[in-house]
Amino acid sequence: MTASFTLPKVKTIDDFLANPFDLQKFKKVRGQSNSGGVSKKTYFLKPDVVGMYYGFFMFKCSCGYIGQIPNTNIHMENGLEIITYKPLGKYRDSYIDPTETLIQVFARFNDKDLPELAFIGLDTTIIKQKLGDKFLRKDNCFIYTKNQNALTLKIKGKTIEWLKYTRLNMSLTTFNIPSGLLNDKN
């Protein structure tokens, strides 16, 4: 199996930013994880329902790979972290929650069950070919953004070191990029 990131031909970068992957499908495939409430960042999207921000981490089989071919397994406790907004309704205590909203994904490696986000270890030339060259650049990061959604790719040398996908409560410009999008802290 040689799964690697491929942006489907029918999907534009704007479509990708609006819906990068199926969160519920991923959670069903992966199974349980450690989880708990997380603090809201000032730039996070806040859905119009009463709820809370919830973090998922240390997924079962929490291992991944770097580069294009998943031929090695890298194990990291904090290699993949997902933050959602969970309404305080019927599914508030459920792991599988069709009402939750994806807020942020932070990845230090490519996850075999998330080939849509397999950017880590790729050369910046490949990224530009696949996603285009219309992005903001700050602090060694490429930031692809559209309609309050942002994909931050941290560059080390000429390769992607980590990524952060975030749903925001604002549109980004070169002048208002939150520092939280530019560092590897969640």
BALOBA-1460 file (C-alpha; in Angstrom, 3 decimals):
// residues 186
<rec num="1" residu="m" x="0.000" y="0.000" z="0.000"/>
<rec num="2" residu="t" x="1.426" y="3.369" z="-0.975"/>
<rec num="3" residu="a" x="-1.069" y="5.863" z="0.378"/>
<rec num="4" residu="s" x="0.039" y="9.441" z="0.137"/>
<rec num="5" residu="f" x="-1.620" y="12.815" z="-0.032"/>
<rec num="6" residu="t" x="-3.653" y="13.345" z="-3.160"/>
<rec num="7" residu="l" x="-6.037" y="16.215" z="-3.644"/>
<rec num="8" residu="p" x="-8.825" y="14.688" z="-5.741"/>
<rec num="9" residu="k" x="-9.127" y="16.293" z="-9.178"/>
<rec num="10" residu="v" x="-12.726" y="17.362" z="-8.522"/>
<rec num="11" residu="k" x="-11.796" y="19.000" z="-5.226"/>
<rec num="12" residu="t" x="-10.313" y="22.489" z="-5.236"/>
<rec num="13" residu="i" x="-8.143" y="23.884" z="-2.459"/>
<rec num="14" residu="d" x="-11.177" y="25.948" z="-1.384"/>
<rec num="15" residu="d" x="-13.333" y="22.799" z="-1.129"/>
<rec num="16" residu="f" x="-10.529" y="21.068" z="0.763"/>
<rec num="17" residu="l" x="-10.281" y="23.931" z="3.266"/>
<rec num="18" residu="a" x="-14.055" y="23.837" z="3.815"/>
<rec num="19" residu="n" x="-14.070" y="20.085" z="4.521"/>
<rec num="20" residu="p" x="-10.629" y="18.416" z="4.697"/>
<rec num="21" residu="f" x="-11.830" y="14.973" z="5.865"/>
<rec num="22" residu="d" x="-14.773" y="13.102" z="7.366"/>
<rec num="23" residu="l" x="-14.254" y="13.423" z="11.127"/>
<rec num="24" residu="q" x="-16.883" y="10.860" z="12.132"/>
<rec num="25" residu="k" x="-15.575" y="8.275" z="9.648"/>
<rec num="26" residu="f" x="-12.048" y="8.784" z="11.014"/>
<rec num="27" residu="k" x="-13.228" y="8.363" z="14.623"/>
<rec num="28" residu="k" x="-15.145" y="5.190" z="13.736"/>
<rec num="29" residu="v" x="-12.110" y="3.670" z="11.992"/>
<rec num="30" residu="r" x="-9.651" y="4.696" z="14.698"/>
<rec num="31" residu="g" x="-11.724" y="3.896" z="17.748"/>
<rec num="32" residu="q" x="-11.479" y="5.540" z="21.138"/>
<rec num="33" residu="s" x="-8.879" y="8.077" z="22.209"/>
<rec num="34" residu="n" x="-8.003" y="10.034" z="25.285"/>
<rec num="35" residu="s" x="-10.083" y="13.170" z="25.433"/>
<rec num="36" residu="g" x="-11.071" y="16.109" z="27.571"/>
<rec num="37" residu="g" x="-12.133" y="19.718" z="27.574"/>
<rec num="38" residu="v" x="-9.732" y="22.282" z="26.122"/>
<rec num="39" residu="s" x="-9.469" y="26.028" z="26.469"/>
<rec num="40" residu="k" x="-10.876" y="28.163" z="23.703"/>
<rec num="41" residu="k" x="-8.367" y="30.175" z="21.720"/>
<rec num="42" residu="t" x="-9.512" y="33.694" z="20.874"/>
<rec num="43" residu="y" x="-9.342" y="32.922" z="17.152"/>
<rec num="44" residu="f" x="-11.339" y="29.630" z="17.230"/>
<rec num="45" residu="l" x="-14.672" y="29.437" z="15.471"/>
<rec num="46" residu="k" x="-17.532" y="29.508" z="17.989"/>
<rec num="47" residu="p" x="-20.663" y="27.771" z="16.636"/>
<rec num="48" residu="d" x="-24.024" y="29.355" z="17.529"/>
<rec num="49" residu="v" x="-24.989" y="26.658" z="20.060"/>
<rec num="50" residu="v" x="-24.161" y="26.139" z="23.722"/>
<rec num="51" residu="g" x="-21.317" y="23.673" z="23.987"/>
<rec num="52" residu="m" x="-17.669" y="23.159" z="24.807"/>
<rec num="53" residu="y" x="-14.335" y="22.687" z="23.061"/>
<rec num="54" residu="y" x="-13.147" y="19.111" z="23.328"/>
<rec num="55" residu="g" x="-9.744" y="17.627" z="22.525"/>
<rec num="56" residu="f" x="-9.008" y="14.119" z="21.232"/>
<rec num="57" residu="f" x="-5.455" y="12.736" z="21.402"/>
<rec num="58" residu="m" x="-3.494" y="9.521" z="21.874"/>
<rec num="59" residu="f" x="-5.710" y="7.646" z="19.459"/>
<rec num="60" residu="k" x="-5.544" y="3.860" z="19.489"/>
<rec num="61" residu="c" x="-2.680" y="2.837" z="17.174"/>
<rec num="62" residu="s" x="-1.246" y="6.343" z="17.404"/>
<rec num="63" residu="c" x="1.495" y="5.937" z="14.859"/>
<rec num="64" residu="g" x="2.251" y="7.468" z="11.528"/>
<rec num="65" residu="y" x="4.898" y="8.152" z="8.926"/>
<rec num="66" residu="i" x="6.893" y="10.981" z="7.396"/>
<rec num="67" residu="g" x="7.022" y="11.581" z="3.645"/>
<rec num="68" residu="q" x="4.990" y="10.077" z="0.828"/>
<rec num="69" residu="i" x="5.032" y="6.347" z="1.528"/>
<rec num="70" residu="p" x="3.758" y="4.865" z="4.802"/>
<rec num="71" residu="n" x="6.544" y="2.293" z="5.074"/>
<rec num="72" residu="t" x="7.661" y="3.201" z="8.585"/>
<rec num="73" residu="n" x="5.817" y="3.663" z="11.835"/>
<rec num="74" residu="i" x="6.567" y="6.662" z="14.012"/>
<rec num="75" residu="h" x="5.060" y="6.602" z="17.488"/>
<rec num="76" residu="m" x="4.365" y="9.911" z="19.242"/>
<rec num="77" residu="e" x="1.988" y="10.577" z="22.096"/>
<rec num="78" residu="n" x="1.169" y="14.008" z="20.730"/>
<rec num="79" residu="g" x="1.542" y="13.237" z="17.031"/>
<rec num="80" residu="l" x="-2.124" y="13.876" z="16.237"/>
<rec num="81" residu="e" x="-4.520" y="16.082" z="18.163"/>
<rec num="82" residu="i" x="-8.063" y="17.031" z="17.144"/>
<rec num="83" residu="i" x="-10.207" y="19.745" z="18.725"/>
<rec num="84" residu="t" x="-13.955" y="19.895" z="18.154"/>
<rec num="85" residu="y" x="-16.846" y="21.953" z="19.437"/>
<rec num="86" residu="k" x="-19.440" y="19.659" z="21.041"/>
<rec num="87" residu="p" x="-22.972" y="20.964" z="21.636"/>
<rec num="88" residu="l" x="-24.344" y="20.145" z="25.099"/>
<rec num="89" residu="g" x="-27.182" y="18.083" z="23.672"/>
<rec num="90" residu="k" x="-28.016" y="14.446" z="23.089"/>
<rec num="91" residu="y" x="-24.443" y="13.416" z="22.117"/>
<rec num="92" residu="r" x="-22.495" y="15.480" z="24.644"/>
<rec num="93" residu="d" x="-20.961" y="12.381" z="26.280"/>
<rec num="94" residu="s" x="-20.617" y="10.329" z="23.077"/>
<rec num="95" residu="y" x="-17.347" y="9.740" z="21.257"/>
<rec num="96" residu="i" x="-19.193" y="9.531" z="17.932"/>
<rec num="97" residu="d" x="-21.076" y="12.822" z="17.789"/>
<rec num="98" residu="p" x="-22.687" y="13.814" z="14.479"/>
<rec num="99" residu="t" x="-23.400" y="17.291" z="15.888"/>
<rec num="100" residu="e" x="-19.797" y="18.257" z="16.745"/>
<rec num="101" residu="t" x="-17.843" y="20.722" z="14.613"/>
<rec num="102" residu="l" x="-14.203" y="20.196" z="13.679"/>
<rec num="103" residu="i" x="-12.214" y="23.174" z="15.000"/>
<rec num="104" residu="q" x="-8.546" y="22.197" z="14.749"/>
<rec num="105" residu="v" x="-6.241" y="19.361" z="13.732"/>
<rec num="106" residu="f" x="-2.582" y="19.393" z="14.686"/>
<rec num="107" residu="a" x="-0.283" y="16.734" z="13.225"/>
<rec num="108" residu="r" x="3.435" y="15.994" z="13.600"/>
<rec num="109" residu="f" x="3.237" y="12.944" z="11.320"/>
<rec num="110" residu="n" x="1.085" y="11.579" z="8.513"/>
<rec num="111" residu="d" x="-1.632" y="9.281" z="9.781"/>
<rec num="112" residu="k" x="-2.487" y="6.246" z="7.630"/>
<rec num="113" residu="d" x="-6.178" y="6.820" z="8.330"/>
<rec num="114" residu="l" x="-6.000" y="10.484" z="7.255"/>
<rec num="115" residu="p" x="-4.386" y="10.430" z="3.806"/>
<rec num="116" residu="e" x="-6.083" y="13.765" z="3.058"/>
<rec num="117" residu="l" x="-3.689" y="15.418" z="5.518"/>
<rec num="118" residu="a" x="-0.482" y="13.553" z="4.593"/>
<rec num="119" residu="f" x="1.727" y="16.628" z="4.160"/>
<rec num="120" residu="i" x="4.437" y="15.984" z="6.774"/>
<rec num="121" residu="g" x="7.839" y="15.395" z="5.190"/>
<rec num="122" residu="l" x="6.792" y="16.586" z="1.739"/>
<rec num="123" residu="d" x="8.951" y="19.060" z="-0.150"/>
<rec num="124" residu="t" x="7.501" y="22.571" z="-0.502"/>
<rec num="125" residu="t" x="7.669" y="22.197" z="-4.303"/>
<rec num="126" residu="i" x="5.224" y="19.267" z="-4.121"/>
<rec num="127" residu="i" x="2.939" y="21.262" z="-1.817"/>
<rec num="128" residu="k" x="2.825" y="24.175" z="-4.261"/>
<rec num="129" residu="q" x="2.084" y="21.799" z="-7.149"/>
<rec num="130" residu="k" x="-0.782" y="20.149" z="-5.257"/>
<rec num="131" residu="l" x="-2.266" y="23.143" z="-3.403"/>
<rec num="132" residu="g" x="-1.135" y="26.106" z="-5.470"/>
<rec num="133" residu="d" x="0.979" y="29.113" z="-4.662"/>
<rec num="134" residu="k" x="-1.738" y="31.405" z="-3.298"/>
<rec num="135" residu="f" x="-0.953" y="31.391" z="0.413"/>
<rec num="136" residu="l" x="0.143" y="33.718" z="3.174"/>
<rec num="137" residu="r" x="3.677" y="33.304" z="4.432"/>
<rec num="138" residu="k" x="4.931" y="34.107" z="7.913"/>
<rec num="139" residu="d" x="7.483" y="32.650" z="10.350"/>
<rec num="140" residu="n" x="8.468" y="29.796" z="8.004"/>
<rec num="141" residu="c" x="4.842" y="28.803" z="7.461"/>
<rec num="142" residu="f" x="2.656" y="28.520" z="4.386"/>
<rec num="143" residu="i" x="-0.927" y="29.414" z="5.332"/>
<rec num="144" residu="y" x="-3.649" y="28.459" z="2.873"/>
<rec num="145" residu="t" x="-6.874" y="30.206" z="3.815"/>
<rec num="146" residu="k" x="-10.418" y="30.651" z="2.567"/>
<rec num="147" residu="n" x="-13.647" y="31.642" z="4.314"/>
<rec num="148" residu="q" x="-12.298" y="31.485" z="7.873"/>
<rec num="149" residu="n" x="-10.575" y="28.128" z="7.374"/>
<rec num="150" residu="a" x="-6.789" y="27.892" z="7.469"/>
<rec num="151" residu="l" x="-4.192" y="25.213" z="6.797"/>
<rec num="152" residu="t" x="-0.819" y="26.124" z="8.326"/>
<rec num="153" residu="l" x="2.179" y="24.150" z="7.106"/>
<rec num="154" residu="k" x="5.385" y="24.703" z="9.106"/>
<rec num="155" residu="i" x="8.490" y="24.538" z="6.948"/>
<rec num="156" residu="k" x="11.872" y="23.335" z="8.127"/>
<rec num="157" residu="g" x="14.475" y="23.565" z="5.399"/>
<rec num="158" residu="k" x="12.375" y="22.734" z="2.341"/>
<rec num="159" residu="t" x="10.050" y="20.178" z="3.942"/>
<rec num="160" residu="i" x="6.861" y="20.304" z="5.972"/>
<rec num="161" residu="e" x="7.557" y="19.708" z="9.675"/>
<rec num="162" residu="w" x="3.975" y="19.887" z="11.057"/>
<rec num="163" residu="l" x="0.509" y="21.075" z="10.111"/>
<rec num="164" residu="k" x="-2.386" y="22.785" z="11.771"/>
<rec num="165" residu="y" x="-5.847" y="22.978" z="10.204"/>
<rec num="166" residu="t" x="-8.060" y="25.522" z="11.983"/>
<rec num="167" residu="r" x="-11.586" y="26.890" z="11.661"/>
<rec num="168" residu="l" x="-11.430" y="30.555" z="12.623"/>
<rec num="169" residu="n" x="-13.791" y="33.281" z="13.778"/>
<rec num="170" residu="m" x="-12.198" y="35.722" z="11.312"/>
<rec num="171" residu="s" x="-10.719" y="35.900" z="7.850"/>
<rec num="172" residu="l" x="-6.920" y="35.993" z="7.676"/>
<rec num="173" residu="t" x="-4.746" y="38.596" z="6.053"/>
<rec num="174" residu="t" x="-0.997" y="39.059" z="6.201"/>
<rec num="175" residu="f" x="-1.528" y="41.475" z="9.109"/>
<rec num="176" residu="n" x="-3.785" y="39.515" z="11.497"/>
<rec num="177" residu="i" x="-2.355" y="35.987" z="11.651"/>
<rec num="178" residu="p" x="-2.695" y="34.729" z="15.252"/>
<rec num="179" residu="s" x="0.598" y="33.544" z="16.745"/>
<rec num="180" residu="g" x="-1.157" y="30.311" z="17.781"/>
<rec num="181" residu="l" x="-1.345" y="29.262" z="14.133"/>
<rec num="182" residu="l" x="2.413" y="29.676" z="13.760"/>
<rec num="183" residu="n" x="3.654" y="27.514" z="16.634"/>
<rec num="184" residu="d" x="3.423" y="23.842" z="17.509"/>
<rec num="185" residu="k" x="1.452" y="24.348" z="20.716"/>
<rec num="186" residu="n" x="-2.229" y="23.492" z="20.912"/>
